[in-house]
Amino acid sequence: MATATKKQKNSKSGIQLQPLGDRVVLQREESEAKTSGGILLPGSAQNKPARGQIVSVGTGRLLDDGTRGAFQVKVGDRVIFSSYAGEVFKVGEEELLLMREDDILAVIED
């Protein structure tokens, strides 16, 4: 059985990504290069932030009755996720994360 899915376009690289099932693709926010005391940190000393923006979402979790569950997040949402969540991959110069929706802890509302 084939289902129609829409692909979300990654704005910077032009690559279209369509994660499967209950997975999402997100772009990690930039880490702070300066401490509160004004000390500049090299890239290797910076902590990778556990915040990012959703770039693309899958079709949803497959439920026991054969239907797909709705996502609680959408493209463009800023989220907080578990530090060790997801698989990191590169598309061109961009570093993206692929993770399950369950690894997302909260949506940041501005």
Number of C-alpha atoms within 10 A of each C-alpha: 2 4 6 6 10 13 14 18 14 16 9 10 11 11 12 14 17 18 19 14 16 19 22 29 27 26 19 22 14 13 13 14 14 12 10 7 6 8 9 13 13 9 11 7 9 15 12 14 15 18 23 22 20 21 24 23 27 23 20 19 18 13 9 7 6 8 10 14 13 12 15 11 16 15 14 12 15 22 20 18 21 15 12 8 15 20 11 14 11 9 12 10 8 11 12 20 18 20 21 19 21 13 16 20 13 14 17 12 7 4
